[in-house]
Amino acid sequence: MSRFSLDDLAAVIASRAETTAEKSYTRSLLDGGAPRVAKKLGEEAIECVIAALDTDRAALVGEAADLLYHLMVLLHLQGVAFDEILAELERRTARSGHEEKAARAKVAGGA
């Protein structure tokens, strides 16, 4: 099993963000701003779904990696630390998924 983590990926993205677009695909994405990164994230999400529906395990692994990478680039661009995402997941998993979803629906409906 790989010891590479999403924290490692976040560090790589932060490092590559400090270089030039000529040297780094990450930097070129960031230079395109949220519209470019969000578009790439959406494309990768669709490709991930297609790979899953095709039951192509190798393609799904590759597309899932692309999806996570582009999500982490977007989070970096927006200044959202991965720990914030983990804290939100921890908060949500403190109760059942049905309870958590119902609570979000009440907040959205009551706003």
C-alpha positions in Angstrom: 0.0 0.0 0.0 1.2 3.4 -0.9 2.3 5.8 1.9 1.6 8.8 -0.3 -1.2 10.8 1.2 -3.4 13.7 0.3 -1.3 15.8 2.6 1.7 14.9 0.4 -0.3 15.9 -2.7 -1.2 19.2 -1.1 2.4 19.8 -0.4 3.4 19.0 -4.0 0.7 21.4 -5.3 1.9 24.1 -3.0 5.4 23.7 -4.1 4.5 23.6 -7.8 2.4 26.7 -7.3 5.6 28.6 -6.6 7.2 27.9 -10.0 6.3 29.0 -13.5 3.6 27.8 -15.9 6.3 26.7 -18.3 7.7 24.3 -15.7 4.5 23.3 -14.0 1.0 22.1 -15.2 -0.2 22.9 -11.7 0.9 26.5 -12.0 -0.7 26.8 -15.4 -4.0 25.6 -13.9 -3.7 28.1 -11.1 -3.0 30.9 -13.6 -6.3 30.1 -15.3 -8.1 30.9 -12.0 -11.2 29.2 -10.6 -13.0 28.9 -14.0 -10.2 26.8 -15.5 -9.6 24.7 -12.5 -13.3 24.1 -11.8 -13.9 23.2 -15.5 -11.0 20.6 -15.3 -12.5 19.2 -12.1 -15.8 18.8 -13.7 -14.3 17.1 -16.7 -12.4 14.7 -14.5 -15.5 13.9 -12.5 -17.4 13.0 -15.6 -14.5 10.8 -16.8 -14.4 9.1 -13.4 -18.2 8.3 -13.7 -17.7 6.9 -17.2 -14.8 4.7 -16.0 -16.9 3.4 -13.1 -19.9 2.7 -15.4 -17.6 0.9 -17.9 -16.3 -1.1 -15.0 -12.8 -0.4 -16.1 -10.9 -0.7 -12.9 -7.6 0.7 -14.2 -9.3 3.6 -15.9 -11.3 4.3 -12.7 -8.1 4.4 -10.6 -6.5 6.8 -13.0 -9.5 9.0 -13.3 -10.0 9.0 -9.5 -6.4 10.2 -9.2 -7.0 13.0 -11.7 -10.2 13.9 -9.9 -8.5 14.1 -6.5 -5.6 16.1 -7.9 -7.8 18.7 -9.6 -9.9 19.0 -6.4 -6.8 19.6 -4.4 -5.7 22.2 -6.9 -9.0 24.0 -6.5 -8.9 23.8 -2.8 -5.3 25.3 -2.9 -6.5 28.1 -5.2 -9.4 29.0 -2.9 -7.2 28.8 0.2 -9.1 25.9 1.7 -6.8 23.6 3.8 -7.4 19.9 3.4 -7.7 19.7 7.2 -10.9 21.8 6.9 -12.4 19.1 4.6 -11.4 16.4 7.1 -12.9 18.3 10.0 -16.2 18.7 8.0 -16.2 14.9 7.2 -15.5 14.1 10.9 -18.4 16.4 11.9 -20.7 14.8 9.4 -19.8 11.2 10.3 -20.4 11.7 14.0 -24.0 10.7 13.2 -25.7 8.5 10.5 -25.7 9.7 6.9 -29.5 9.9 7.0 -29.5 12.1 10.1 -26.8 14.3 8.7 -28.5 14.8 5.4 -31.9 15.5 7.1 -30.2 18.2 9.2 -28.7 19.9 6.2 -32.1 19.9 4.4 -33.7 21.6 7.4 -31.0 24.3 7.4 -31.4 24.8 3.7 -35.2 24.9 3.9 -35.2 27.2 6.8 -32.9 29.8 5.4 
